[in-house]
C-alpha cells in the first residue's frame, strides 16, 4: 500500500542550490496542477465511496498515513463507520478507547458487529442467585471473580497501550462479555445497526440485562424464582389498572431506539425473547438462519419492551415495535397457531423481506400482517429452483403393466432377437405438457384428481420428469420459470391490495411471456410428432378425464383469437368444430415440442400475477455486464404482460442497482 502515497499531492524536497530548487519547484507546481485533476481525493463522493468500499481494513489504515486529507475523510466516513469485534479482549480494548477523553471516534460509529458472542460468563456470574450459595464467589473462565495460583501476578493483564487506556481497561476488566457489549452500545450515540454474528445454540442473554429491569424487588424476585411474565393471553383474562398502563408506557418511551438489529446464526438457533430483551426499541429486525416457532413469538411484556395498546373498548394487547422484518434462510415451524402469533407479534410491520426461502409455503406469512405495505421475495431460493424431479413411471399405474414370460417357448430364433414389446400405458394424472400446464395455470383442470395426486410421493401436482428438466437445462432456461406452475397456487394467495412487490434475484435469460391465445394459435398450426431420443414409451390414443378441461381452455383461447381478428377487420374466424388436431398431443409429454413452451407460459402467468400489485420493482440476478443486453423496446416486449395495467409503475434494476428499465412514477408507491 506504499503506492497509495502517490495519490496525494507531490512533495517538495530541499536542494543545495537555489537554481536547482527553483526549477524543481516549477516542475512540481506544473505537475500538481495536472495531477490534481485526477487525484483520488478530488473524486465525487459517490465514486470515492465505491472505490474505498473495495479496500480492507489494513488498506484503509495505510491510506490514512498518506496525508491529513485522507486521514480526516477515511477515519470519519469509513474506518470507524462499521466496527467488528471478534473477542472479549477486543471488546475490552474498544470499550476503553471510547471512554478515553481524547477519543472522539464514538461519534463516528454507526454500525457494530459482535462476532460469536459469549454468555457463559454472564450466566456464571449470576448463578449464585439461582443456587442460593452466596459464599462461593469463584467461577471459571475469569468471568466474574477468580482466584489465582500462588506466585501468579494478581495485577490485571498488561496491554501495550497508553497509561490512560490502561487505567480504563483496569476499570472494566471484571466485566462480562454481555456487560461490555451493552456498555459499548450505550456509549455510541450515533449507533443505528447492531449485529450479533455466529450465534451458538447455547447463547442466551440473562434477563438481568433486560432494559425493563428497574432494579425493583418485584423484578428481581421474578428472575430468581423463574416466574413467567404477563403476555397477550393474560391481558385478556386479567384487568389492568390505568396507573399500570401509564407507568408502562412512560418506561417504554424512555428506552433507547435503534434502527436495525441483526441476528445471524452459526448453527440452528431458536429465536427466543431473551435475545431481544437488552437492546431497547428496534425498527428493523434481521434474522439469518434462525428457527422460528410458536415459543419465539411469545410476548413477555415485563421482560422485553413491547407496545401496549387498547385493542377494543375492553381489552389491551401488546406487540413489538418492528416495522420491518427480513427473514433470510430462516426455518418457520408450522403448527400451534403460529400464523395468529405472527399477527400479534408483528402488528406494526410494514415491510417484509423473504430471502433464501426454505419452503414455498413460508411466503404465506405475508397474510399475517395487517399493516404490510412492501413485500420482497427472493426468486432464487432453493424451494423455487430445486423442486423434486420424478421418473416417467410416476404418471402411470405400474400394476396395469403385463409382464411377458421370457421363459416361454419360441417358434423361431429371430423372435428372440426382437426387443421386448412395450405395452401401452395409461396416464393416471395429467402429465407435464404445455397444454396441461396452461390449463392448470388458468384453473381449467378441476381438482377431481387431487385424490390421485395424494397417493404419489411428490408434493407437486404436475412435477416435471428428469428428461424434461435436462432439456431445459441444456438450453439454459432459468429454473424458476420452468417450475413456476408447481408453486403458482401459493403465489396466488399473496396479499395484493395496496402492496408494493419487490422481486429480487430473478433472471430473464432465454425466456419470453407466451399468452394463451398465441400458444393455442401455434398449437393448431403445428403438427410435429417427434419424441425424445431413447424414449420408448407409448401412450394410448384415448381421451382422458381431464381432456375436456383442456378443450375448454382451447375454446376460450379461440374466442380470444377471434376477438382480436374482429378488431383488426379479419373475417377469417376460427370455428372449433372445423379444427383438426390430435388430442394425443395434450398428453404426449415425451415429445419435446409438446412441453418446450412451459417456461414461457409460466412467465406470462407470473407477470399477470405481479400486475395486480400496487407497484413492481424487479432486481436482476446478475450484473448488467453479465446479463442479456436489451433496449427499451426489448424490455417493453418482455414486460408487456405487466404493462397491461397502466396504473402500476414498474422498475427493473441489475444486481448493482443500476436502472435498466422504468415505467410510471415510483413516487406514487403506496406508503
JOTA-V884124 format. One record per residue. PHI is phi in whole degrees, 0 to 359 (* if undefined). Layout:
# JOTA-V884124
phi:PHI
phi:PHI
This chain:
# JOTA-V884124
phi:*
phi:297
phi:294
phi:293
phi:294
phi:288
phi:283
phi:271
phi:291
phi:293
phi:265
phi:249
phi:256
phi:287
phi:233
phi:285
phi:265
phi:289
phi:295
phi:293
phi:293
phi:293
phi:294
phi:294
phi:296
phi:293
phi:293
phi:293
phi:296
phi:294
phi:295
phi:295
phi:294
phi:283
phi:280
phi:295
phi:292
phi:247
phi:292
phi:295
phi:291
phi:269
phi:291
phi:300
phi:299
phi:292
phi:289
phi:299
phi:294
phi:295
phi:285
phi:291
phi:297
phi:273
phi:263
phi:275
phi:295
phi:297
phi:292
phi:295
phi:295
phi:293
phi:290
phi:294
phi:281
phi:291
phi:198
phi:291
phi:296
phi:293
phi:297
phi:296
phi:288
phi:284
phi:293
phi:280
phi:251
phi:230
phi:293
phi:254
phi:289
phi:241
phi:253
phi:238
phi:245
phi:254
phi:205
phi:291
phi:296
phi:294
phi:295
phi:296
phi:295
phi:291
phi:295
phi:293
phi:291
phi:284
phi:268
phi:287
phi:291
phi:278
phi:275
phi:251
phi:289
phi:296
phi:280
phi:265
phi:280
phi:245
phi:217
phi:222
phi:232
phi:253
phi:268
phi:50
phi:294
phi:245
phi:230
phi:296
phi:295
phi:289
phi:293
phi:288
phi:296
phi:257
phi:293
phi:293
phi:289
phi:279
phi:275
phi:77
phi:255
phi:260
phi:272
phi:268
phi:258
phi:270
phi:229
phi:263
phi:67
phi:62
phi:275
phi:245
phi:213
phi:222
phi:254
phi:258
phi:288
phi:295
phi:85
phi:274
phi:294
phi:272
phi:284
phi:300
phi:298
phi:273
phi:250
phi:278
phi:225
phi:289
phi:296
phi:295
phi:294
phi:294
phi:292
phi:291
phi:298
phi:295
phi:288
phi:253
phi:291
phi:274
phi:287
phi:280
phi:298
phi:293
phi:295
phi:296
phi:298
phi:291
phi:293
phi:295
phi:297
phi:291
phi:256
phi:245
phi:292
phi:259
phi:288
phi:237
phi:229
phi:243
phi:232
phi:252
phi:255
phi:57
phi:290
phi:265
phi:300
phi:270
phi:285
phi:209
phi:269
phi:299
phi:291
phi:300
phi:269
phi:295
phi:290
phi:273
phi:285
phi:259
phi:60
phi:276
phi:293
phi:295
phi:293
phi:296
phi:295
phi:296
phi:290
phi:294
phi:275
phi:56
phi:276
phi:277
phi:265
phi:292
phi:225
phi:299
phi:293
phi:290
phi:292
phi:277
phi:258
phi:239
phi:263
phi:254
phi:279
phi:293
phi:295
phi:296
phi:297
phi:293
phi:293
phi:295
phi:294
phi:293
phi:293
phi:294
phi:292
phi:271
phi:281
phi:292
phi:235
phi:234
phi:281
phi:224
phi:230
phi:240
phi:242
phi:247
phi:264
phi:277
phi:232
phi:282
phi:245
phi:275
phi:287
phi:227
phi:294
phi:292
phi:287
phi:247
phi:276
phi:250
phi:253
phi:99
phi:269
phi:240
phi:272
phi:232
phi:249
phi:242
phi:243
phi:233
phi:71
phi:258
phi:265
phi:244
phi:230
phi:294
phi:289
phi:291
phi:255
phi:289
phi:236
phi:285
phi:292
phi:269
phi:244
phi:241
phi:287
phi:231
phi:267
phi:259
phi:226
phi:276
phi:286
phi:215
phi:289
phi:241
phi:248
phi:254
phi:217
phi:239
phi:205
phi:281
phi:267
phi:292
phi:253
phi:220
phi:225
phi:239
phi:250
phi:238
phi:56
phi:263
phi:255
phi:255
phi:272
phi:282
phi:105
phi:59
phi:65
phi:291
phi:293
phi:294
phi:292
phi:300
phi:297
phi:284
phi:286
phi:247
phi:291
phi:269
phi:295
phi:243
phi:232
phi:231
phi:236
phi:245
phi:244
phi:49
phi:294
phi:276
phi:236
phi:295
phi:279
phi:293
phi:289
phi:287
phi:293
phi:296
phi:280
phi:271
phi:249
phi:290
phi:261
phi:295
phi:235
phi:223
phi:234
phi:238
phi:230
phi:272
phi:280
phi:263
phi:291
phi:296
phi:293
phi:261
phi:247
phi:228
phi:285
phi:282
phi:262
phi:234
phi:275
phi:293
phi:293
phi:300
phi:269
phi:248
phi:264
phi:297
phi:294
phi:275
phi:286
phi:257
phi:286
phi:262
phi:281
phi:283
phi:275
phi:290
phi:296
phi:247
phi:271
phi:212
phi:291
phi:297
phi:291
phi:286
phi:275
phi:283
phi:292
phi:295
phi:296
phi:265
phi:286
phi:288
phi:242
phi:252
phi:287
phi:264
phi:223
phi:300
phi:270
phi:283
phi:241
phi:299
phi:295
phi:292
phi:295
phi:297
phi:292
phi:290
phi:295
phi:274
phi:61
phi:271
phi:287
phi:287
phi:268
phi:290
phi:261
phi:295
phi:295
phi:291
phi:290
phi:295
phi:283
phi:274
phi:282
phi:283
phi:277
phi:273
phi:290
phi:231
phi:286
phi:279
phi:272
phi:296
phi:297
phi:294
phi:295
phi:296
phi:295
phi:293
phi:292
phi:291
phi:268
phi:60
phi:266
phi:303
phi:293
phi:300
phi:285
phi:289
phi:255
phi:301
phi:296
phi:286
phi:236
phi:297
phi:296
phi:282
phi:296
phi:295
phi:269
phi:291
phi:290
phi:238
phi:289
phi:59
phi:244
phi:265
phi:261
phi:240
phi:257
phi:242
phi:57
phi:240
phi:261
phi:233
phi:281
phi:60
phi:226
phi:206
phi:286
phi:242
phi:286
phi:300
phi:296
phi:292
phi:296
phi:294
phi:294
phi:292
phi:297
phi:289
phi:249
phi:231
phi:221
phi:263
phi:244
phi:258
phi:249
phi:294
phi:295
phi:86
phi:272
phi:245
phi:280
phi:233
phi:250
phi:286
phi:281
phi:219
phi:267
phi:270
phi:299
phi:272
phi:295
phi:298
phi:294
phi:292
phi:295
phi:295
phi:295
phi:297
phi:299
phi:293
phi:295
phi:294
phi:297
phi:292
phi:295
phi:295
phi:295
phi:292
phi:297
phi:295
phi:293
phi:266
phi:83
phi:269
phi:268
phi:276
phi:271
phi:275
phi:241
phi:301
phi:289
phi:266
phi:275
phi:245
phi:204
phi:269
phi:295
phi:298
phi:292
phi:296
phi:240
phi:280
phi:277
phi:277
phi:278
phi:295
phi:286
phi:269
phi:228
phi:291
phi:266
phi:299
phi:298
phi:287
phi:293
phi:297
phi:296
phi:298
phi:289
phi:293
phi:294
phi:298
phi:292
phi:295
phi:294
phi:273
phi:276
phi:288
phi:206
phi:227
phi:238
phi:241
phi:244
phi:291
phi:285
phi:244
phi:285
phi:299
phi:291
phi:258
phi:260
phi:292
phi:284
phi:229
phi:276
phi:297
phi:295
phi:295
phi:294
phi:292
phi:292
phi:290
phi:258
phi:296
phi:292
phi:283
phi:279
phi:296
phi:265
phi:290
phi:272
phi:257
phi:288
phi:232
phi:220
phi:238
phi:233
phi:273
phi:295
phi:273
phi:97
phi:282
phi:286
phi:261
phi:200
phi:214
phi:216
phi:84
phi:253
phi:289
phi:289
phi:269
phi:299
phi:292
phi:249
